[in-house]
Amino acid sequence: MQNTVRRASKAITEQEARQILGVPENAAWEEILKKYDILFERNAKQGSFYLQSKVHRAKECLETVYQNKGPGSASG
């Protein structure tokens, strides 16, 4: 089963989200947030709105996945 988050006509799988952020399946939510912050800021400074939006979508996807895993997974 593949977890997919849909935003308008854009869809991203959990696997794609993990590849974009460079995090393994067993990554803690805090690790995901760290990677997100680094990549989001890096692309904000270097001006790639496309990559910045991909990073944001990846975080949104994983946020949904971690929220569905239960308490202590994703807390913002």
N, C-alpha and C positions, 0 to 999 in steps of 0.2 A: 504494500500500500504506500502510495506516495502522498505526502502532505503538500498541498498546493494552496497558496494564498492568492486570491484574485483581487486586483485593484483596477477598476475600469476594464480594459482589455489586456492588461499586463498580468502575466502569471509567472510565478517563480516557484520552483520546487525547493524542498528543504535541502536537498543535495546541492543545488545551485547556490543557495544562500550560504551554505557552509563553505563552498569553494570561493565565493566572492569575498567572504570575511576571513577565510583561511583558518577556520576552526574545525576541530574533529567532532565526531558525534558525541563524545563524552565530555565536551567542553562545558565548564560551569557558566552560568548566565553572566557572572561578573567578567569572565574572560571574553565573552562575546561583546559585552558593552565596551570593554577596553579596546578591542580590535575595531569596533564600530567608531569609537571616538577618534582613534588615530587616523583611520582611513577617511572618515568624513572631513576632519580638519585638514588633512593633507590635500584632499581634492578641493576644498574650499579655497585654500591658499593658491593652489596651482591652476585654479579656474576650470576644472572639468566637471561641469554640471551633470553630464551624462553619467560619469563614474560615481559622482556623489549620490545621484538618485538611485543607482544600482545598489550602492552600499546601504542606503536608507531602506530600500525594498527588502534587501536581505535581512536586515535587522527586524523589520516588521514581520516577515515570514517566520523567523526563528522565535520571535516574541510570542506569536500565536502557538507555535509548537510547544514552547516551554510552559506557557500558561495552561495548555491542555494536559501537561504531565502532572500537574497537581501543585500542592503547597510547596513553597520554597524554591520553585523553579525560576519563574520570571517575576520580578517585583519592581519593574519599571526601570 
